[in-house]
Amino acid sequence: MFRSRTRSLLVLARRLLALSLLVPTLLAASMALAHDNWISRGGLRNTAGEWCCGDGDCPALNYTPRVTASGYQLQDGEVVPFSEAQPSPDGSFVRCHRPDGSRRCFFAPPTTN
């Protein structure tokens, strides 16, 4: 009986661990898809005329970039000039990237003066 209960608890613990890893992944994917949706639906393009969005390449940033005199400074040090930032309709910072990771488009909440 003790072994059976221990085995049941181990199975339950493994399932809870798997679920705890799966839920954040699904939430992040749904957030990325939500941004891809308004970006794709709007047919948004960058200043070079490229489409901003492909499958899953426009995730919202999970932090607020630092505002500098030159533009928005991202955590990796990249600076996005204000002139290249497009207004974000949902109020989030979003960086769209090419398959090689380079920036394709950047969206920032509208500024209030």
N, C-alpha and C positions, 0 to 999 in steps of 0.2 A: 504493500500500500504506500509506503514512504517513497519508494522508487517511482511509482506511478504518479504520485503528486509532484515529485521533483521534476520528472520528465514533462508533465503538463505545464509547470511553471516555466521551464526552459523554452518550450514551444511558444508559450504566450509572450515571453520576453523577446524572443527572436522576431515574432510578428510585430510587436510594438516598436522594436528597433527599425525594422524594415519600413513600417508606416511613418515613423518619425523622419526617416530619410527621404521618403517618397513625397510627402506633403510639401515641404519647401521647394522641391524641384518642380512640382506641378504648379505651385503658386508663381514661381519665377517665370516659368514657361507661359502661363496665362497672362502675366503682366507684359511680357515681351510681345506676345501675340496681340494684345490690346493696343499697344503702341504701333505695331506693324499695321494694324487695321486702319487707324485714322490716318496714318502716313500714306499707306497704299491707296486707300479710298480717296484721299485728297490729291493723288497724283503728284505728290510733292517732289521737287527736284532741287539739286544744289545749284550754285552759281555757274557751274560748268555744263549744266543741263542734264546731268545724270539723275536717274531715279534714285530717290533716297533709300528706298526700302526693298529688300528681298525677304526671303523666308528667315525669320528669326534674327535679323541682323540690326535691329533697332531697340536694344534694351534701354530701359530707364536707368539712370544712374542712381545708386543707392546712397548718394551723398550730394551735398550742394557744392558745386565748384566755387573756387575762390575768385572773386572779381578783382581784376587788376586793371591798370591803365590800358593794357593792350587787349584785354578780352577776358574770357573765362578760362581759368587755369584748372585743369583736371588733375586728379591725384597722381597720375603718371608723369606730370610736368608739361604735358601738351597744353598749348594755349590756343583757344579758338577765338579768332578775332570777332569782335562784336558784329562786324559787317557780314560774317558768315553764319551767324546764329539766326535761326528762323523762330518765329513765335510758336510756342507749344500750347495747343488748345486745352490740354488737360493740366497745365501748370507744372509739369515735371521737366526735368532735364533729361534729354534723350540724345544718345550718340549713335548714329547709324554708321556701320563700317563695311568695308569691302571684304572679300574673302581673305585678303592678306592682312586684315586688321586695321588698315589705314582708314581715316575718317572720310566718310562720304557726305554726311549731313549732321548738323547739330541743331537741337531745338532747346530753347530756354523759355521759361515763363516770361510773359510780357512784363516789362518794367513799368513801375508807376512813378511818375515824376512829381 
